[in-house]
Amino acid sequence: MSQRLQSTSNIWVTGASSGIGEALTKALIEQGHHLVVTGRRQEALDELQQFGGESVTTARADTTSREDLAAIADTLESNGDLNMAVLNAGTCEYLDISEYDSEVIEKNLTTNVVGTARSLDIALPALRRTINKGKQATVVIVSSSAWWFPFGRAEGYGASKAALTYFAQALRADLAAEGIDVVVVSPGFVKTPLTDKNDFPMPFLVTAEDAADRIVRGLQKGKREIVFPKRFTWSLKLLGALPQTLIDRMSASMSRKNG
Ligand SMILES: NC(=O)c1ccc[n+]([C@@H]2O[C@H](COP(=O)([O-])OP(=O)(O)OC[C@H]3O[C@@H](n4cnc5c(N)ncnc54)[C@H](OP(=O)(O)O)[C@@H]3O)[C@@H](O)[C@H]2O)c1
């Protein structure tokens, strides 16, 4: 049985100001854990502060900014040794192929990959101090299953999540000897402000609360890969196993329909 989240834990959640991060923060507070939560929107952080009272410390930080992150480094240990860093902050920007602009690709990569990597600049030293005291330390990286199939318009988002998953799994290999676990979360569609802007069908959409519940249960079970909802992710896996020519035809046809 995994020891993760079995006793009161000190957890940092990035991108806690809405969607999955907010729902996860609330679920963890309700279970009695101590949270440090960050995001860019102060008002949303203030609401979380009100919700969690003394269980929560909030701090404004843009995860793409080294300066912002350096300024909150000490805050991560304000509740004691840091047991878990949930690196969830992310964005999804779609490409309009008729007005191709590489900035869309850059924005996705900067927030989703570089922002996550920079968050580790401050999380890893704190987690190392924890593991060196014989306590549990876990990095949780919220990626996506979107990159398992080449969806039109998702060039930037899919590339960023493919890169992020590789980053996380290679990090897992490097940190294994130190005993620091790296968990990758790969959700399908979750109803949040990020997906509210989508103008296409989202099969097997789950609520942010449901997503948070699945993440917490996966962490408690000691999983290193948390993938949900299964009906969606299995469908994507099956599609991804088709010959490339068939995949290309299907994704081009979907792109025409959704374009
Ligand atoms: N919703 C889905 O269907 C779905 C599926 C698969 C994976 N995901 C992933 O789940 C994560 C959370 O997404 P969500 O759906 O919950 O979207 P969301 O409601 O838009 O939440 C995104 C969070 O990230 C924060 N954020 C964005 N850019 C940031 C930056 N530069 N610095 C600091 N914080 C930043 C936002 O806070 P501020 O605006 O306050 O900074 C917000 O709290 C993302 O990594 C997303 O890719 C979502």
The ligand as an SDF file (V2000), in Angstrom:
LIG
                    3D

 48 52  0  0  0  0  0  0  0  0999 V2000
   -9.5510   20.5290  -19.0360 N   0  0  0  0  0  0  0  0  0  0  0  0
   -9.1300   19.5060  -19.7320 C   0  0  0  0  0  0  0  0  0  0  0  0
   -9.8830   18.8600  -20.4960 O   0  0  0  0  0  0  0  0  0  0  0  0
   -7.7140   19.0350  -19.5920 C   0  0  0  0  0  0  0  0  0  0  0  0
   -7.3760   17.8170  -20.1780 C   0  0  0  0  0  0  0  0  0  0  0  0
   -6.0760   17.3540  -20.0840 C   0  0  0  0  0  0  0  0  0  0  0  0
   -5.1280   18.0860  -19.3860 C   0  0  0  0  0  0  0  0  0  0  0  0
   -5.4900   19.2780  -18.8280 N   0  0  0  0  0  0  0  0  0  0  0  0
   -4.4490   20.0300  -18.1250 C   0  0  0  0  0  0  0  0  0  0  0  0
   -4.8590   20.3070  -16.8100 O   0  0  0  0  0  0  0  0  0  0  0  0
   -4.2010   21.4870  -16.3420 C   0  0  0  0  0  0  0  0  0  0  0  0
   -5.2360   22.4160  -15.7330 C   0  0  0  0  0  0  0  0  0  0  0  0
   -6.1090   22.8370  -16.7630 O   0  0  0  0  0  0  0  0  0  0  0  0
   -7.6270   23.2080  -16.5200 P   0  0  0  0  0  0  0  0  0  0  0  0
   -8.4170   22.4670  -17.5250 O   0  0  0  0  0  0  0  0  0  0  0  0
   -7.9680   23.1200  -15.0900 O   0  0  0  0  0  0  0  0  0  0  0  0
   -7.6110   24.7180  -17.0290 O   0  0  0  0  0  0  0  0  0  0  0  0
   -7.8790   26.1240  -16.3280 P   0  0  0  0  0  0  0  0  0  0  0  0
   -9.1310   26.1060  -15.5410 O   0  0  0  0  0  0  0  0  0  0  0  0
   -7.7020   27.1340  -17.3980 O   0  0  0  0  0  0  0  0  0  0  0  0
   -6.6850   26.2130  -15.2930 O   0  0  0  0  0  0  0  0  0  0  0  0
   -5.3850   26.5200  -15.6790 C   0  0  0  0  0  0  0  0  0  0  0  0
   -4.6510   26.9810  -14.4460 C   0  0  0  0  0  0  0  0  0  0  0  0
   -3.2900   27.2430  -14.7980 O   0  0  0  0  0  0  0  0  0  0  0  0
   -2.9480   28.5250  -14.3350 C   0  0  0  0  0  0  0  0  0  0  0  0
   -1.9490   29.1060  -15.2210 N   0  0  0  0  0  0  0  0  0  0  0  0
   -1.9820   29.2110  -16.5720 C   0  0  0  0  0  0  0  0  0  0  0  0
   -0.8700   29.8170  -17.0160 N   0  0  0  0  0  0  0  0  0  0  0  0
   -0.1160   30.0870  -15.9250 C   0  0  0  0  0  0  0  0  0  0  0  0
    1.1380   30.6990  -15.7200 C   0  0  0  0  0  0  0  0  0  0  0  0
    1.8800   31.1730  -16.7320 N   0  0  0  0  0  0  0  0  0  0  0  0
    1.5950   30.8140  -14.4550 N   0  0  0  0  0  0  0  0  0  0  0  0
    0.8870   30.3500  -13.4200 C   0  0  0  0  0  0  0  0  0  0  0  0
   -0.3090   29.7550  -13.5410 N   0  0  0  0  0  0  0  0  0  0  0  0
   -0.8030   29.6400  -14.7780 C   0  0  0  0  0  0  0  0  0  0  0  0
   -4.2550   29.3270  -14.3200 C   0  0  0  0  0  0  0  0  0  0  0  0
   -4.2340   30.3050  -13.3170 O   0  0  0  0  0  0  0  0  0  0  0  0
   -4.0570   31.8720  -13.5340 P   0  0  0  0  0  0  0  0  0  0  0  0
   -4.8050   32.2460  -14.7720 O   0  0  0  0  0  0  0  0  0  0  0  0
   -4.5810   32.4620  -12.2680 O   0  0  0  0  0  0  0  0  0  0  0  0
   -2.5970   32.0270  -13.6470 O   0  0  0  0  0  0  0  0  0  0  0  0
   -5.2440   28.2610  -13.8670 C   0  0  0  0  0  0  0  0  0  0  0  0
   -5.2740   28.1450  -12.4910 O   0  0  0  0  0  0  0  0  0  0  0  0
   -3.4800   22.0680  -17.5480 C   0  0  0  0  0  0  0  0  0  0  0  0
   -2.1130   21.7030  -17.5040 O   0  0  0  0  0  0  0  0  0  0  0  0
   -4.1690   21.3990  -18.7240 C   0  0  0  0  0  0  0  0  0  0  0  0
   -3.3570   21.3110  -19.8640 O   0  0  0  0  0  0  0  0  0  0  0  0
   -6.7600   19.7640  -18.9140 C   0  0  0  0  0  0  0  0  0  0  0  0
  1  2  1  0
  2  3  2  0
  2  4  1  0
  4  5  1  0
  4 48  2  0
  5  6  2  0
  6  7  1  0
  7  8  2  0
  8  9  1  0
  8 48  1  0
  9 10  1  0
  9 46  1  0
 10 11  1  0
 11 12  1  0
 11 44  1  0
 12 13  1  0
 13 14  1  0
 14 15  2  0
 14 16  1  0
 14 17  1  0
 17 18  1  0
 18 19  2  0
 18 20  1  0
 18 21  1  0
 21 22  1  0
 22 23  1  0
 23 24  1  0
 23 42  1  0
 24 25  1  0
 25 26  1  0
 25 36  1  0
 26 27  1  0
 26 35  1  0
 27 28  2  0
 28 29  1  0
 29 30  1  0
 29 35  2  0
 30 31  1  0
 30 32  2  0
 32 33  1  0
 33 34  2  0
 34 35  1  0
 36 37  1  0
 36 42  1  0
 37 38  1  0
 38 39  2  0
 38 40  1  0
 38 41  1  0
 42 43  1  0
 44 45  1  0
 44 46  1  0
 46 47  1  0
M  CHG  2   8   1  16  -1
M  END
$$$$
